[in-house]
Amino acid sequence: MPLNFLARPVLAAALATVALAAPLASAADVPATQVTEQPKQARPQIEVVFVIDTTGSMNGLIEGAKQKIFSIASRIATGKPTPQLKVGLVAYRDEGDAYVTKRFDLSEDLDTVFTHLRKFQADGGGDTPEHVGRGLGEAVSKMSWSDNRETMKVIFLVGDAPPAERGDQWNFKHWAKQAKERHIVVNTVRCGADTETATAWRYVAKLTDGTFDSIGQEGGMLAVATPYDAELAKVNAEIASKTLYTGSVAVQAANRDRVQQMAALAPEAAAERISYMKKARSAGSGKAAPAASSAPVAVGGAVDLVEKPEALASVKEAELPSELKGLKKEEQSLKVKQLSDERKVLEAKAAKLAADRDTWRAKNVAEKKDSFDDNVMKSVRTQAAGYGVAY
């Protein structure tokens, strides 16, 4: 249990007295076996779940969010110290629509998050109230939230219609109270001008110490082009192509599909993706930025041999990527090394471009108070300060 702040000076004084009374020892007096390195301080943890109305009226915001997810992540990763970010998604509509909810658990892999988000389509609705209670309830109860009280846990509830009454199990106010009990902050973003929605959104935001913001129906997300975007998009596509995934036919196909998605990103999104990967993976690995990979992470138990050339020796013939099948062992090794060397050059180039782009944006791009992504960052900045992350 944390010490009362009034008790801390007393404890400090007591410790100081003990320290002065103890004999001083030099490093030479301490046996070598007792000299240990202090563990590195763990990175701050931020978990964010977006709960989004995906009915027809939300088309503009959903399409904008697909373009801005890497931008939001990249900006969160600018915190000092660099936080470890996980993102989850819950899409909700209402009973009678094609689905009531779609849920994707918290993940550090933003490529996977994007893959899920890009499948969201605005459709259905039209009868005003939506099943907000179930969307919020599943976000609170079915996500793999950390049990650590030091982890910042945030939901962004985004929609333009008030909660429908659909029974006790998914009662909106019940799950708002559950969020508070589980130390999850709910920030709300109302799209449009519906007053009932504002009332519900304000209720849950106030209850959980979150924020309430109101934006236009389209989300207000405008593309911000920089002089570096086109080149970064090109490098992003080239890095994605320098991959060799192992695994079954289905697993390799799934990884190639992810590669194609990342390679086809629009210039701004591709640039933001590179920027995020450099910050997040460099901080997580302790490597210098040019060494941190921005290639899509292998999924389904696959290994990217360009990322881990040493794994080639243990790969079964049936699970080799097609590019290596039929080659002699020496030829396989040379192929992997060639791609690895080429990717390292591209990673260094991407790191330099991303750094130059961040510098340019800091000088030339002002936030828009009425945009979805800027409202997200406004809330994150304020709340992250309580967890030791500064922006």
C-alpha positions in Angstrom: 0.0 0.0 0.0 1.5 3.4 -0.9 2.8 5.5 2.0 0.8 8.5 3.1 2.7 11.5 1.8 2.8 13.0 5.4 4.6 9.8 6.6 7.3 9.9 3.9 9.5 12.7 5.5 9.5 10.8 8.8 10.6 7.6 7.1 13.3 9.5 5.1 14.7 11.0 8.3 14.8 7.6 10.0 16.6 6.0 7.0 19.1 8.9 7.0 19.9 8.3 10.7 20.5 4.6 10.1 22.7 5.5 7.1 24.9 7.9 9.1 25.3 5.4 11.9 26.4 2.6 9.6 30.1 2.3 8.8 31.0 3.4 5.3 32.1 0.7 2.9 34.0 1.1 -0.4 33.3 -0.9 -3.5 36.5 -2.9 -2.7 35.0 -4.0 0.7 32.0 -5.6 -1.0 32.5 -9.2 -2.3 32.2 -9.4 -6.0 29.3 -11.9 -5.7 27.3 -9.2 -3.9 27.7 -6.5 -6.6 24.6 -6.6 -8.8 23.2 -4.3 -11.4 20.1 -2.4 -10.5 17.2 -3.6 -12.7 16.2 -1.2 -15.4 13.0 0.7 -14.7 10.1 -0.9 -16.5 8.5 1.2 -19.3 5.2 2.8 -18.5 2.2 0.8 -19.7 -0.7 2.3 -21.6 -3.7 0.2 -22.6 -6.3 1.8 -24.9 -9.6 0.3 -26.2 -11.6 2.2 -28.9 -15.4 1.4 -28.6 -16.8 2.7 -31.8 -20.4 2.9 -33.2 -20.2 1.4 -36.7 -23.7 2.2 -37.9 -24.2 4.0 -41.2 -24.0 7.5 -39.9 -20.4 6.9 -38.6 -18.9 6.3 -42.0 -16.7 9.5 -42.1 -15.2 8.9 -38.7 -14.5 5.2 -39.3 -12.7 5.8 -42.6 -10.7 8.6 -41.0 -9.8 6.4 -38.0 -8.4 3.8 -40.4 -6.0 6.5 -41.7 -5.2 7.9 -38.3 -4.6 4.8 -36.1 -0.9 4.8 -36.7 -0.8 8.6 -36.2 -2.5 8.2 -32.8 -0.1 5.4 -31.8 2.9 7.3 -33.0 2.0 10.4 -31.0 1.3 8.3 -27.9 4.8 6.8 -28.3 6.4 10.3 -28.1 5.9 10.2 -24.4 8.9 10.4 -22.1 9.7 7.7 -21.1 8.4 5.9 -24.2 5.4 3.9 -23.1 4.5 0.4 -24.1 1.2 0.6 -25.9 -1.5 -1.9 -26.3 -4.7 -1.2 -28.4 -8.0 -3.0 -28.6 -11.2 -2.5 -30.6 -14.9 -3.0 -30.0 -17.3 -2.2 -32.8 -21.0 -2.0 -31.8 -24.4 -1.6 -33.6 -27.7 -2.8 -32.3 -30.0 -5.8 -32.2 -31.3 -6.5 -35.7 -28.2 -5.3 -37.5 -25.6 -7.6 -39.1 -23.9 -7.9 -35.7 -24.3 -6.3 -32.3 -20.6 -6.2 -31.4 -17.2 -7.2 -32.9 -14.3 -7.4 -30.4 -10.6 -7.6 -30.9 -8.4 -7.9 -27.8 -5.6 -5.7 -26.7 -2.4 -6.1 -28.7 1.0 -4.5 -29.0 1.0 -5.4 -32.7 -0.5 -2.3 -34.4 -0.3 -4.0 -37.8 -2.8 -6.6 -36.4 -5.0 -3.8 -34.9 -5.0 -2.0 -38.3 -5.9 -5.3 -40.1 -9.0 -5.5 -37.8 -9.9 -1.9 -38.0 -9.8 -1.7 -41.8 -12.5 -4.4 -41.9 -14.9 -2.1 -40.0 -17.6 -0.8 -42.3 -20.3 1.7 -41.4 -23.8 0.1 -42.0 -27.1 -0.5 -40.4 -28.6 1.6 -37.6 -31.1 4.3 -38.5 -33.3 3.9 -35.4 -31.2 6.3 -33.2 -30.5 4.4 -29.9 -27.7 1.8 -30.3 -26.4 -1.0 -28.1 -23.8 1.2 -26.4 -24.2 -0.7 -23.2 -23.0 -3.9 -24.7 -20.1 -2.2 -26.5 -19.0 -0.6 -23.3 -19.6 -3.7 -21.3 -17.6 -6.0 -23.5 -14.7 -3.4 -23.5 -14.7 -3.4 -19.6 -15.3 -7.1 -19.0 -13.9 -9.1 -22.0 -10.5 -7.4 -22.7 -7.3 -8.7 -21.3 -6.7 -5.6 -19.1 -3.6 -5.6 -16.9 -4.2 -6.2 -13.2 -1.4 -3.8 -12.4 -2.7 -0.5 -10.9 0.3 1.2 -12.4 -0.9 0.5 -15.9 -2.9 3.4 -17.5 -6.2 1.9 -18.7 -8.4 3.9 -21.0 -11.5 3.4 -23.1 -12.5 5.9 -25.8 -16.3 5.6 -26.4 -17.1 7.1 -29.8 -20.6 7.5 -31.3 -23.5 9.7 -32.3 -26.5 7.9 -30.7 -27.6 7.3 -27.1 -27.7 3.9 -25.3 -30.7 1.7 -26.1 -32.5 -0.1 -23.2 -31.7 -3.8 -23.9 -32.1 -5.5 -20.5 -30.0 -5.6 -17.3 -27.0 -7.7 -18.6 -25.6 -4.9 -20.7 -27.1 -1.9 -18.9 -25.0 1.2 -19.8 -24.9 2.7 -16.3 -24.0 -0.6 -14.7 -20.9 -1.0 -17.0 -20.0 2.6 -16.4 -19.8 1.9 -12.7 -17.9 -1.3 -13.4 -15.3 0.7 -15.4 -14.8 3.0 -12.4 -14.5 0.0 -10.0 -11.8 -1.5 -12.3 -9.9 1.7 -12.5 -10.6 2.2 -16.2 -11.0 5.8 -17.4 -13.7 6.3 -20.1 -13.1 9.2 -22.4 -16.1 10.0 -24.6 -16.3 11.5 -28.0 -19.7 12.5 -29.2 -20.1 12.8 -33.0 -22.7 15.3 -34.1 -25.1 17.2 -31.8 -27.5 14.7 -30.2 -28.4 15.9 -26.7 -29.3 12.4 -25.3 -25.9 11.1 -26.4 -24.2 14.1 -24.7 -26.0 13.3 -21.5 -25.0 9.6 -21.5 -21.4 10.4 -22.6 -21.0 13.1 -19.9 -22.3 10.7 -17.2 -19.7 8.0 -17.8 -16.9 10.4 -18.4 -17.6 12.2 -15.1 -18.0 9.0 -13.2 -14.7 7.5 -14.3 -12.7 10.8 -14.3 -12.6 10.8 -18.1 -13.2 13.6 -20.6 -16.1 14.5 -22.8 -15.6 16.0 -26.2 -17.9 16.8 -29.1 -16.8 16.8 -32.7 -18.4 17.0 -36.1 -20.1 13.9 -37.7 -17.2 13.3 -40.1 -14.6 13.3 -37.3 -12.6 16.3 -38.6 -9.6 14.2 -39.5 -7.7 15.9 -42.3 -4.6 14.5 -43.9 -1.4 16.4 -43.1 1.2 15.9 -45.9 4.8 16.4 -45.1 7.8 16.6 -47.5 8.9 13.2 -46.3 5.7 11.1 -46.7 6.1 9.9 -50.2 9.7 8.7 -49.7 8.7 7.0 -46.4 5.8 5.3 -48.1 8.2 3.9 -50.7 10.6 2.7 -48.0 7.8 1.2 -46.0 6.7 -0.9 -49.0 10.3 -1.9 -49.7 10.9 -3.0 -46.1 7.6 -5.0 -46.2 8.9 -6.8 -49.3 12.1 -7.9 -47.6 10.5 -10.6 -45.6 10.6 -14.4 -45.7 8.0 -16.1 -43.5 8.1 -19.7 -42.5 5.1 -21.9 -41.7 2.3 -23.8 -43.3 0.8 -22.7 -46.6 -2.1 -21.0 -44.7 0.2 -19.2 -42.2 2.5 -18.0 -44.9 -0.5 -16.7 -46.9 -1.8 -14.8 -43.8 1.6 -13.1 -43.3 1.9 -12.2 -47.0 -1.6 -10.6 -46.8 -0.4 -8.5 -43.8 2.7 -7.5 -45.8 0.5 -6.4 -48.7 -1.7 -4.3 -46.5 1.2 -2.5 -44.9 2.9 -2.0 -48.3 -0.3 -0.5 -49.7 -0.8 2.2 -47.0 -1.4 5.7 -48.1 1.6 8.0 -47.8 0.6 9.7 -44.5 -0.4 6.4 -42.8 2.7 4.7 -44.1 4.9 7.5 -42.7 3.1 7.4 -39.3 3.5 3.6 -39.2 7.2 3.8 -39.7 7.5 6.6 -37.1 5.6 4.5 -34.5 7.5 1.3 -35.2 10.8 3.2 -34.7 9.8 4.7 -31.4 8.0 1.6 -30.0 10.4 -1.1 -31.1 13.6 0.8 -30.3 12.4 1.6 -26.8 11.4 -2.0 -26.3 14.5 -3.6 -27.6 17.1 -1.2 -26.3 18.5 -1.0 -29.9 19.4 2.2 -31.7 16.6 3.4 -33.9 18.2 2.2 -37.3 18.4 -1.4 -35.9 14.7 -1.6 -34.9 12.7 -3.4 -37.5 9.6 -1.9 -39.0 8.7 -5.0 -41.0 5.3 -6.6 -40.1 5.6 -8.9 -37.1 5.2 -12.6 -38.0 1.9 -14.1 -36.8 0.5 -17.6 -36.6 3.7 -19.1 -35.2 5.7 -18.1 -38.3 9.3 -16.8 -38.2 10.6 -14.0 -40.4 14.0 -15.4 -41.5 15.2 -12.0 -42.6 14.6 -10.9 -39.0 16.1 -14.1 -37.5 18.5 -15.7 -40.0 19.7 -18.1 -37.3 16.3 -19.9 -37.4 16.9 -21.1 -41.0 18.9 -24.2 -39.8 15.9 -25.6 -37.9 13.1 -24.9 -40.4 11.5 -28.0 -41.9 11.5 -28.2 -45.7 7.7 -28.1 -45.9 7.6 -24.9 -43.9 10.3 -23.0 -46.0 9.1 -19.9 -47.8 8.7 -20.6 -51.6 11.6 -18.3 -52.3 14.0 -20.7 -50.6 12.6 -24.0 -51.8 14.7 -25.9 -54.3 17.9 -24.1 -53.2 20.9 -25.7 -51.6 21.5 -24.9 -48.0 24.4 -22.5 -48.9 22.2 -20.7 -51.4 19.4 -20.4 -48.9 21.7 -18.8 -46.4 23.1 -16.4 -49.0 19.5 -15.4 -50.0 18.5 -14.7 -46.4 21.7 -12.7 -45.7 21.2 -10.7 -48.9 17.7 -9.7 -47.9 18.8 -9.0 -44.3 21.6 -6.7 -45.4 19.2 -4.9 -47.8 16.6 -4.4 -45.1 19.1 -3.0 -42.6 20.0 -0.3 -45.2 16.3 0.5 -45.6 15.7 0.5 -41.9 18.5 3.1 -41.4 17.1 5.2 -44.2 13.6 5.0 -42.7 14.8 6.0 -39.2 16.5 9.1 -40.6 13.4 10.1 -42.6 11.1 9.4 -39.7 13.2 11.6 -37.4 13.3 14.4 -40.0 9.5 14.1 -40.4 8.8 14.3 -36.7 11.0 17.5 -36.5 9.1 19.0 -39.4 5.7 18.2 -37.9 6.7 19.7 -34.6 7.5 23.0 -36.3 4.7 23.2 -38.9 1.6 21.3 -37.7 -0.8 22.6 -35.1 -3.5 20.5 -33.5 -7.1 20.9 -34.5 -9.3 21.2 -31.4 -12.3 19.7 -33.2 -10.7 16.5 -34.6 -11.0 13.0 -33.3 -7.3 12.2 -33.2 -6.4 15.5 -31.5 -9.1 15.0 -28.9 -7.7 11.5 -28.2 -4.2 12.9 -27.7 -5.5 15.8 -25.5 -7.0 13.2 -23.1 -4.0 10.9 -23.2 -1.6 13.7 -22.4 -3.5 14.8 -19.4 -4.1 11.4 -18.0 -0.6 10.0 -18.8 1.0 12.6 -16.5 -0.5 10.8 -13.6 1.5 7.7 -14.6 4.8 9.5 -15.1 4.6 10.0 -18.8 5.3 13.5 -20.1 4.4 15.0 -23.5 
